[in-house]
Amino acid sequence: MPNVVGLPAMDALALLENMDVKVKVKLNGNGIVKEQSINKSTKLKNNQTVTLKAS
C-alpha cells in the first residue's frame, strides 16, 4: 500500500485504482487526503478496500 496522505483525493483515487485497489473516499472540504485506513507499506489482501479521508 503506497502512502497517499497529502495527495489530492482524485489523484490518490486514480493511483490506487490503477493498482487494482478498491477505494472508498470520504470527502470533505478541499479534498486533500488526511488519513488512509491501511498503513503505507502494508501488503494488501485480495478484495481489500482502503478508505481515504480527505478534507
PDB file of N, CA, C, O and CB in Angstrom:
ATOM      1  N   MET A   1       0.843  -1.176   0.000  1.00  0.00           N
ATOM      2  CA  MET A   1       0.000   0.000   0.000  1.00  0.00           C
ATOM      3  C   MET A   1       0.887   1.238   0.000  1.00  0.00           C
ATOM      4  O   MET A   1       1.712   1.406   0.898  1.00  0.00           O
ATOM      5  CB  MET A   1      -0.958  -0.001   1.216  1.00  0.00           C
ATOM      6  N   PRO A   2       0.728   2.099  -0.990  1.00  0.00           N
ATOM      7  CA  PRO A   2       1.516   3.336  -1.010  1.00  0.00           C
ATOM      8  C   PRO A   2       0.947   4.365  -0.032  1.00  0.00           C
ATOM      9  O   PRO A   2      -0.211   4.273   0.377  1.00  0.00           O
ATOM     10  CB  PRO A   2       1.555   3.924  -2.434  1.00  0.00           C
ATOM     11  N   ASN A   3       1.753   5.321   0.328  1.00  0.00           N
ATOM     12  CA  ASN A   3       1.309   6.430   1.165  1.00  0.00           C
ATOM     13  C   ASN A   3       0.672   7.480   0.260  1.00  0.00           C
ATOM     14  O   ASN A   3       1.345   8.045  -0.602  1.00  0.00           O
ATOM     15  CB  ASN A   3       2.497   7.036   1.990  1.00  0.00           C
ATOM     16  N   VAL A   4      -0.614   7.743   0.450  1.00  0.00           N
ATOM     17  CA  VAL A   4      -1.298   8.748  -0.364  1.00  0.00           C
ATOM     18  C   VAL A   4      -1.712   9.966   0.459  1.00  0.00           C
ATOM     19  O   VAL A   4      -2.365  10.871  -0.061  1.00  0.00           O
ATOM     20  CB  VAL A   4      -2.522   8.136  -1.028  1.00  0.00           C
ATOM     21  N   VAL A   5      -1.339   9.994   1.732  1.00  0.00           N
ATOM     22  CA  VAL A   5      -1.643  11.145   2.586  1.00  0.00           C
ATOM     23  C   VAL A   5      -0.928  12.372   2.018  1.00  0.00           C
ATOM     24  O   VAL A   5       0.261  12.328   1.704  1.00  0.00           O
ATOM     25  CB  VAL A   5      -1.210  10.881   4.075  1.00  0.00           C
ATOM     26  N   GLY A   6      -1.673  13.450   1.896  1.00  0.00           N
ATOM     27  CA  GLY A   6      -1.121  14.690   1.352  1.00  0.00           C
ATOM     28  C   GLY A   6      -1.430  14.896  -0.124  1.00  0.00           C
ATOM     29  O   GLY A   6      -1.261  15.996  -0.650  1.00  0.00           O
ATOM     30  N   LEU A   7      -1.883  13.839  -0.791  1.00  0.00           N
ATOM     31  CA  LEU A   7      -2.244  13.958  -2.209  1.00  0.00           C
ATOM     32  C   LEU A   7      -3.683  14.441  -2.347  1.00  0.00           C
ATOM     33  O   LEU A   7      -4.502  14.210  -1.457  1.00  0.00           O
ATOM     34  CB  LEU A   7      -2.060  12.603  -2.937  1.00  0.00           C
ATOM     35  N   PRO A   8      -3.997  15.109  -3.453  1.00  0.00           N
ATOM     36  CA  PRO A   8      -5.406  15.386  -3.737  1.00  0.00           C
ATOM     37  C   PRO A   8      -6.163  14.056  -3.848  1.00  0.00           C
ATOM     38  O   PRO A   8      -5.641  13.084  -4.394  1.00  0.00           O
ATOM     39  CB  PRO A   8      -5.558  16.228  -5.054  1.00  0.00           C
ATOM     40  N   ALA A   9      -7.375  14.020  -3.336  1.00  0.00           N
ATOM     41  CA  ALA A   9      -8.150  12.779  -3.293  1.00  0.00           C
ATOM     42  C   ALA A   9      -8.308  12.143  -4.671  1.00  0.00           C
ATOM     43  O   ALA A   9      -8.231  10.921  -4.797  1.00  0.00           O
ATOM     44  CB  ALA A   9      -9.517  13.044  -2.696  1.00  0.00           C
ATOM     45  N   MET A  10      -8.527  12.946  -5.695  1.00  0.00           N
ATOM     46  CA  MET A  10      -8.726  12.390  -7.035  1.00  0.00           C
ATOM     47  C   MET A  10      -7.444  11.764  -7.575  1.00  0.00           C
ATOM     48  O   MET A  10      -7.499  10.758  -8.282  1.00  0.00           O
ATOM     49  CB  MET A  10      -9.219  13.477  -7.992  1.00  0.00           C
ATOM     50  N   ASP A  11      -6.296  12.344  -7.250  1.00  0.00           N
ATOM     51  CA  ASP A  11      -5.014  11.758  -7.665  1.00  0.00           C
ATOM     52  C   ASP A  11      -4.771  10.440  -6.939  1.00  0.00           C
ATOM     53  O   ASP A  11      -4.326   9.464  -7.543  1.00  0.00           O
ATOM     54  CB  ASP A  11      -3.850  12.739  -7.392  1.00  0.00           C
ATOM     55  N   ALA A  12      -5.065  10.417  -5.646  1.00  0.00           N
ATOM     56  CA  ALA A  12      -4.897   9.197  -4.856  1.00  0.00           C
ATOM     57  C   ALA A  12      -5.825   8.101  -5.373  1.00  0.00           C
ATOM     58  O   ALA A  12      -5.423   6.943  -5.486  1.00  0.00           O
ATOM     59  CB  ALA A  12      -5.172   9.473  -3.361  1.00  0.00           C
ATOM     60  N   LEU A  13      -7.054   8.467  -5.683  1.00  0.00           N
ATOM     61  CA  LEU A  13      -8.026   7.514  -6.216  1.00  0.00           C
ATOM     62  C   LEU A  13      -7.535   6.917  -7.530  1.00  0.00           C
ATOM     63  O   LEU A  13      -7.596   5.702  -7.717  1.00  0.00           O
ATOM     64  CB  LEU A  13      -9.389   8.192  -6.418  1.00  0.00           C
ATOM     65  N   ALA A  14      -7.055   7.749  -8.433  1.00  0.00           N
ATOM     66  CA  ALA A  14      -6.558   7.270  -9.726  1.00  0.00           C
ATOM     67  C   ALA A  14      -5.355   6.347  -9.543  1.00  0.00           C
ATOM     68  O   ALA A  14      -5.271   5.301 -10.187  1.00  0.00           O
ATOM     69  CB  ALA A  14      -6.181   8.457 -10.628  1.00  0.00           C
ATOM     70  N   LEU A  15      -4.429   6.726  -8.673  1.00  0.00           N
ATOM     71  CA  LEU A  15      -3.244   5.911  -8.412  1.00  0.00           C
ATOM     72  C   LEU A  15      -3.631   4.531  -7.900  1.00  0.00           C
ATOM     73  O   LEU A  15      -3.138   3.517  -8.394  1.00  0.00           O
ATOM     74  CB  LEU A  15      -2.329   6.606  -7.405  1.00  0.00           C
ATOM     75  N   LEU A  16      -4.513   4.497  -6.910  1.00  0.00           N
ATOM     76  CA  LEU A  16      -4.895   3.223  -6.302  1.00  0.00           C
ATOM     77  C   LEU A  16      -5.736   2.369  -7.246  1.00  0.00           C
ATOM     78  O   LEU A  16      -5.568   1.150  -7.289  1.00  0.00           O
ATOM     79  CB  LEU A  16      -5.661   3.470  -5.011  1.00  0.00           C
ATOM     80  N   GLU A  17      -6.637   2.991  -7.998  1.00  0.00           N
ATOM     81  CA  GLU A  17      -7.441   2.223  -8.953  1.00  0.00           C
ATOM     82  C   GLU A  17      -6.568   1.625 -10.047  1.00  0.00           C
ATOM     83  O   GLU A  17      -6.852   0.528 -10.527  1.00  0.00           O
ATOM     84  CB  GLU A  17      -8.526   3.109  -9.575  1.00  0.00           C
ATOM     85  N   ASN A  18      -5.509   2.326 -10.450  1.00  0.00           N
ATOM     86  CA  ASN A  18      -4.574   1.772 -11.437  1.00  0.00           C
ATOM     87  C   ASN A  18      -3.823   0.570 -10.886  1.00  0.00           C
ATOM     88  O   ASN A  18      -3.299  -0.240 -11.650  1.00  0.00           O
ATOM     89  CB  ASN A  18      -3.581   2.838 -11.882  1.00  0.00           C
ATOM     90  N   MET A  19      -3.769   0.450  -9.564  1.00  0.00           N
ATOM     91  CA  MET A  19      -3.126  -0.692  -8.906  1.00  0.00           C
ATOM     92  C   MET A  19      -4.152  -1.776  -8.561  1.00  0.00           C
ATOM     93  O   MET A  19      -3.834  -2.729  -7.851  1.00  0.00           O
ATOM     94  CB  MET A  19      -2.393  -0.233  -7.632  1.00  0.00           C
ATOM     95  N   ASP A  20      -5.392  -1.627  -9.069  1.00  0.00           N
ATOM     96  CA  ASP A  20      -6.498  -2.553  -8.808  1.00  0.00           C
ATOM     97  C   ASP A  20      -6.864  -2.643  -7.331  1.00  0.00           C
ATOM     98  O   ASP A  20      -7.246  -3.706  -6.842  1.00  0.00           O
ATOM     99  CB  ASP A  20      -6.144  -3.927  -9.317  1.00  0.00           C
ATOM    100  N   VAL A  21      -6.747  -1.523  -6.628  1.00  0.00           N
ATOM    101  CA  VAL A  21      -7.136  -1.449  -5.223  1.00  0.00           C
ATOM    102  C   VAL A  21      -8.545  -0.863  -5.157  1.00  0.00           C
ATOM    103  O   VAL A  21      -8.844   0.128  -5.823  1.00  0.00           O
ATOM    104  CB  VAL A  21      -6.120  -0.584  -4.389  1.00  0.00           C
ATOM    105  N   LYS A  22      -9.406  -1.479  -4.352  1.00  0.00           N
ATOM    106  CA  LYS A  22     -10.743  -0.939  -4.144  1.00  0.00           C
ATOM    107  C   LYS A  22     -10.632   0.228  -3.171  1.00  0.00           C
ATOM    108  O   LYS A  22      -9.979   0.127  -2.133  1.00  0.00           O
ATOM    109  CB  LYS A  22     -11.727  -2.035  -3.607  1.00  0.00           C
ATOM    110  N   VAL A  23     -11.281   1.339  -3.522  1.00  0.00           N
ATOM    111  CA  VAL A  23     -11.127   2.572  -2.747  1.00  0.00           C
ATOM    112  C   VAL A  23     -12.490   3.147  -2.381  1.00  0.00           C
ATOM    113  O   VAL A  23     -13.408   3.189  -3.200  1.00  0.00           O
ATOM    114  CB  VAL A  23     -10.306   3.610  -3.535  1.00  0.00           C
ATOM    115  N   LYS A  24     -12.598   3.587  -1.135  1.00  0.00           N
ATOM    116  CA  LYS A  24     -13.763   4.330  -0.665  1.00  0.00           C
ATOM    117  C   LYS A  24     -13.232   5.677  -0.193  1.00  0.00           C
ATOM    118  O   LYS A  24     -12.272   5.729   0.576  1.00  0.00           O
ATOM    119  CB  LYS A  24     -14.547   3.558   0.491  1.00  0.00           C
ATOM    120  N   VAL A  25     -13.844   6.763  -0.643  1.00  0.00           N
ATOM    121  CA  VAL A  25     -13.372   8.104  -0.292  1.00  0.00           C
ATOM    122  C   VAL A  25     -14.437   8.822   0.525  1.00  0.00           C
ATOM    123  O   VAL A  25     -15.604   8.878   0.138  1.00  0.00           O
ATOM    124  CB  VAL A  25     -13.020   8.920  -1.563  1.00  0.00           C
ATOM    125  N   LYS A  26     -14.017   9.368   1.657  1.00  0.00           N
ATOM    126  CA  LYS A  26     -14.877  10.235   2.461  1.00  0.00           C
ATOM    127  C   LYS A  26     -14.331  11.647   2.277  1.00  0.00           C
ATOM    128  O   LYS A  26     -13.295  12.008   2.834  1.00  0.00           O
ATOM    129  CB  LYS A  26     -14.905   9.801   4.001  1.00  0.00           C
ATOM    130  N   LEU A  27     -15.049  12.430   1.487  1.00  0.00           N
ATOM    131  CA  LEU A  27     -14.564  13.740   1.064  1.00  0.00           C
ATOM    132  C   LEU A  27     -15.269  14.859   1.820  1.00  0.00           C
ATOM    133  O   LEU A  27     -16.490  14.853   1.977  1.00  0.00           O
ATOM    134  CB  LEU A  27     -14.760  13.920  -0.440  1.00  0.00           C
ATOM    135  N   ASN A  28     -14.471  15.822   2.286  1.00  0.00           N
ATOM    136  CA  ASN A  28     -14.991  16.986   2.982  1.00  0.00           C
ATOM    137  C   ASN A  28     -13.990  18.118   2.773  1.00  0.00           C
ATOM    138  O   ASN A  28     -12.800  17.934   3.028  1.00  0.00           O
ATOM    139  CB  ASN A  28     -15.227  16.693   4.513  1.00  0.00           C
ATOM    140  N   GLY A  29     -14.434  19.259   2.325  1.00  0.00           N
ATOM    141  CA  GLY A  29     -13.512  20.382   2.167  1.00  0.00           C
ATOM    142  C   GLY A  29     -12.781  20.359   0.838  1.00  0.00           C
ATOM    143  O   GLY A  29     -13.368  20.055  -0.201  1.00  0.00           O
ATOM    144  N   ASN A  30     -11.459  20.692   0.879  1.00  0.00           N
ATOM    145  CA  ASN A  30     -10.710  20.873  -0.367  1.00  0.00           C
ATOM    146  C   ASN A  30     -10.195  19.585  -0.994  1.00  0.00           C
ATOM    147  O   ASN A  30      -9.641  19.626  -2.092  1.00  0.00           O
ATOM    148  CB  ASN A  30      -9.562  21.773  -0.120  1.00  0.00           C
ATOM    149  N   GLY A  31     -10.361  18.441  -0.330  1.00  0.00           N
ATOM    150  CA  GLY A  31     -10.070  17.173  -0.967  1.00  0.00           C
ATOM    151  C   GLY A  31      -8.652  16.663  -0.884  1.00  0.00           C
ATOM    152  O   GLY A  31      -8.233  15.887  -1.744  1.00  0.00           O
ATOM    153  N   ILE A  32      -7.893  17.074   0.126  1.00  0.00           N
ATOM    154  CA  ILE A  32      -6.546  16.543   0.326  1.00  0.00           C
ATOM    155  C   ILE A  32      -6.641  15.370   1.299  1.00  0.00           C
ATOM    156  O   ILE A  32      -7.264  15.488   2.354  1.00  0.00           O
ATOM    157  CB  ILE A  32      -5.567  17.650   0.865  1.00  0.00           C
ATOM    158  N   VAL A  33      -6.031  14.244   0.951  1.00  0.00           N
ATOM    159  CA  VAL A  33      -6.095  13.052   1.801  1.00  0.00           C
ATOM    160  C   VAL A  33      -5.368  13.331   3.112  1.00  0.00           C
ATOM    161  O   VAL A  33      -4.189  13.686   3.120  1.00  0.00           O
ATOM    162  CB  VAL A  33      -5.475  11.814   1.080  1.00  0.00           C
ATOM    163  N   LYS A  34      -6.085  13.167   4.211  1.00  0.00           N
ATOM    164  CA  LYS A  34      -5.530  13.382   5.550  1.00  0.00           C
ATOM    165  C   LYS A  34      -5.269  12.065   6.272  1.00  0.00           C
ATOM    166  O   LYS A  34      -4.460  12.006   7.198  1.00  0.00           O
ATOM    167  CB  LYS A  34      -6.473  14.246   6.379  1.00  0.00           C
ATOM    168  N   GLU A  35      -5.963  11.003   5.839  1.00  0.00           N
ATOM    169  CA  GLU A  35      -5.857   9.717   6.536  1.00  0.00           C
ATOM    170  C   GLU A  35      -6.194   8.586   5.573  1.00  0.00           C
ATOM    171  O   GLU A  35      -7.058   8.731   4.708  1.00  0.00           O
ATOM    172  CB  GLU A  35      -6.795   9.675   7.775  1.00  0.00           C
ATOM    173  N   GLN A  36      -5.503   7.454   5.732  1.00  0.00           N
ATOM    174  CA  GLN A  36      -5.829   6.258   4.960  1.00  0.00           C
ATOM    175  C   GLN A  36      -5.993   5.105   5.934  1.00  0.00           C
ATOM    176  O   GLN A  36      -5.276   5.021   6.931  1.00  0.00           O
ATOM    177  CB  GLN A  36      -4.727   5.943   3.890  1.00  0.00           C
ATOM    178  N   SER A  37      -6.948   4.205   5.643  1.00  0.00           N
ATOM    179  CA  SER A  37      -7.293   3.142   6.592  1.00  0.00           C
ATOM    180  C   SER A  37      -6.274   2.012   6.630  1.00  0.00           C
ATOM    181  O   SER A  37      -6.241   1.248   7.594  1.00  0.00           O
ATOM    182  CB  SER A  37      -8.641   2.578   6.251  1.00  0.00           C
ATOM    183  N   ILE A  38      -5.449   1.892   5.610  1.00  0.00           N
ATOM    184  CA  ILE A  38      -4.408   0.861   5.567  1.00  0.00           C
ATOM    185  C   ILE A  38      -3.068   1.571   5.536  1.00  0.00           C
ATOM    186  O   ILE A  38      -2.822   2.409   4.670  1.00  0.00           O
ATOM    187  CB  ILE A  38      -4.578  -0.092   4.323  1.00  0.00           C
ATOM    188  N   ASN A  39      -2.206   1.237   6.478  1.00  0.00           N
ATOM    189  CA  ASN A  39      -0.909   1.906   6.590  1.00  0.00           C
ATOM    190  C   ASN A  39      -0.044   1.680   5.360  1.00  0.00           C
ATOM    191  O   ASN A  39      -0.143   0.652   4.689  1.00  0.00           O
ATOM    192  CB  ASN A  39      -0.174   1.424   7.827  1.00  0.00           C
ATOM    193  N   LYS A  40       0.808   2.664   5.079  1.00  0.00           N
ATOM    194  CA  LYS A  40       1.743   2.520   3.964  1.00  0.00           C
ATOM    195  C   LYS A  40       2.621   1.301   4.208  1.00  0.00           C
ATOM    196  O   LYS A  40       2.882   0.932   5.353  1.00  0.00           O
ATOM    197  CB  LYS A  40       2.612   3.802   3.790  1.00  0.00           C
ATOM    198  N   SER A  41       3.065   0.694   3.151  1.00  0.00           N
ATOM    199  CA  SER A  41       3.927  -0.499   3.139  1.00  0.00           C
ATOM    200  C   SER A  41       3.219  -1.775   3.584  1.00  0.00           C
ATOM    201  O   SER A  41       3.848  -2.831   3.641  1.00  0.00           O
ATOM    202  CB  SER A  41       5.119  -0.268   4.026  1.00  0.00           C
ATOM    203  N   THR A  42       1.924  -1.705   3.901  1.00  0.00           N
ATOM    204  CA  THR A  42       1.165  -2.900   4.259  1.00  0.00           C
ATOM    205  C   THR A  42       0.786  -3.641   2.987  1.00  0.00           C
ATOM    206  O   THR A  42       0.321  -3.031   2.025  1.00  0.00           O
ATOM    207  CB  THR A  42      -0.102  -2.536   5.086  1.00  0.00           C
ATOM    208  N   LYS A  43       0.984  -4.953   2.980  1.00  0.00           N
ATOM    209  CA  LYS A  43       0.605  -5.761   1.822  1.00  0.00           C
ATOM    210  C   LYS A  43      -0.910  -5.926   1.818  1.00  0.00           C
ATOM    211  O   LYS A  43      -1.512  -6.323   2.815  1.00  0.00           O
ATOM    212  CB  LYS A  43       1.317  -7.152   1.844  1.00  0.00           C
ATOM    213  N   LEU A  44      -1.504  -5.615   0.687  1.00  0.00           N
ATOM    214  CA  LEU A  44      -2.954  -5.709   0.560  1.00  0.00           C
ATOM    215  C   LEU A  44      -3.385  -7.134   0.266  1.00  0.00           C
ATOM    216  O   LEU A  44      -2.707  -7.869  -0.452  1.00  0.00           O
ATOM    217  CB  LEU A  44      -3.455  -4.774  -0.533  1.00  0.00           C
ATOM    218  N   LYS A  45      -4.524  -7.513   0.831  1.00  0.00           N
ATOM    219  CA  LYS A  45      -5.121  -8.819   0.571  1.00  0.00           C
ATOM    220  C   LYS A  45      -6.116  -8.677  -0.579  1.00  0.00           C
ATOM    221  O   LYS A  45      -6.570  -7.573  -0.881  1.00  0.00           O
ATOM    222  CB  LYS A  45      -5.818  -9.389   1.852  1.00  0.00           C
ATOM    223  N   ASN A  46      -6.452  -9.794  -1.217  1.00  0.00           N
ATOM    224  CA  ASN A  46      -7.436  -9.773  -2.306  1.00  0.00           C
ATOM    225  C   ASN A  46      -8.755  -9.199  -1.810  1.00  0.00           C
ATOM    226  O   ASN A  46      -9.207  -9.511  -0.708  1.00  0.00           O
ATOM    227  CB  ASN A  46      -7.653 -11.193  -2.880  1.00  0.00           C
ATOM    228  N   ASN A  47      -9.356  -8.369  -2.623  1.00  0.00           N
ATOM    229  CA  ASN A  47     -10.660  -7.757  -2.355  1.00  0.00           C
ATOM    230  C   ASN A  47     -10.678  -6.853  -1.129  1.00  0.00           C
ATOM    231  O   ASN A  47     -11.752  -6.551  -0.609  1.00  0.00           O
ATOM    232  CB  ASN A  47     -11.687  -8.827  -2.187  1.00  0.00           C
ATOM    233  N   GLN A  48      -9.519  -6.418  -0.657  1.00  0.00           N
ATOM    234  CA  GLN A  48      -9.461  -5.498   0.474  1.00  0.00           C
ATOM    235  C   GLN A  48      -9.737  -4.079  -0.026  1.00  0.00           C
ATOM    236  O   GLN A  48      -9.296  -3.697  -1.110  1.00  0.00           O
ATOM    237  CB  GLN A  48      -8.077  -5.577   1.190  1.00  0.00           C
ATOM    238  N   THR A  49     -10.463  -3.312   0.766  1.00  0.00           N
ATOM    239  CA  THR A  49     -10.806  -1.941   0.399  1.00  0.00           C
ATOM    240  C   THR A  49     -10.101  -0.969   1.331  1.00  0.00           C
ATOM    241  O   THR A  49     -10.080  -1.170   2.545  1.00  0.00           O
ATOM    242  CB  THR A  49     -12.334  -1.722   0.443  1.00  0.00           C
ATOM    243  N   VAL A  50      -9.532   0.071   0.769  1.00  0.00           N
ATOM    244  CA  VAL A  50      -8.911   1.132   1.559  1.00  0.00           C
ATOM    245  C   VAL A  50      -9.868   2.322   1.589  1.00  0.00           C
ATOM    246  O   VAL A  50     -10.463   2.684   0.575  1.00  0.00           O
ATOM    247  CB  VAL A  50      -7.511   1.543   0.969  1.00  0.00           C
ATOM    248  N   THR A  51     -10.003   2.918   2.767  1.00  0.00           N
ATOM    249  CA  THR A  51     -10.822   4.116   2.917  1.00  0.00           C
ATOM    250  C   THR A  51      -9.904   5.314   3.077  1.00  0.00           C
ATOM    251  O   THR A  51      -9.000   5.312   3.912  1.00  0.00           O
ATOM    252  CB  THR A  51     -11.790   3.993   4.127  1.00  0.00           C
ATOM    253  N   LEU A  52     -10.146   6.333   2.272  1.00  0.00           N
ATOM    254  CA  LEU A  52      -9.384   7.571   2.350  1.00  0.00           C
ATOM    255  C   LEU A  52     -10.282   8.655   2.927  1.00  0.00           C
ATOM    256  O   LEU A  52     -11.416   8.832   2.481  1.00  0.00           O
ATOM    257  CB  LEU A  52      -8.832   7.986   0.952  1.00  0.00           C
ATOM    258  N   LYS A  53      -9.772   9.381   3.921  1.00  0.00           N
ATOM    259  CA  LYS A  53     -10.497  10.522   4.473  1.00  0.00           C
ATOM    260  C   LYS A  53      -9.797  11.781   3.984  1.00  0.00           C
ATOM    261  O   LYS A  53      -8.616  12.003   4.251  1.00  0.00           O
ATOM    262  CB  LYS A  53     -10.556  10.472   6.049  1.00  0.00           C
ATOM    263  N   ALA A  54     -10.548  12.590   3.267  1.00  0.00           N
ATOM    264  CA  ALA A  54      -9.984  13.805   2.684  1.00  0.00           C
ATOM    265  C   ALA A  54     -10.751  15.022   3.182  1.00  0.00           C
ATOM    266  O   ALA A  54     -11.974  14.995   3.320  1.00  0.00           O
ATOM    267  CB  ALA A  54     -10.015  13.740   1.142  1.00  0.00           C
ATOM    268  N   SER A  55     -10.007  16.082   3.445  1.00  0.00           N
ATOM    269  CA  SER A  55     -10.659  17.328   3.869  1.00  0.00           C
ATOM    270  C   SER A  55      -9.868  18.514   3.364  1.00  0.00           C
ATOM    271  O   SER A  55     -10.246  19.659   3.611  1.00  0.00           O
ATOM    272  CB  SER A  55     -10.798  17.391   5.408  1.00  0.00           C
TER     273      SER A  55
END
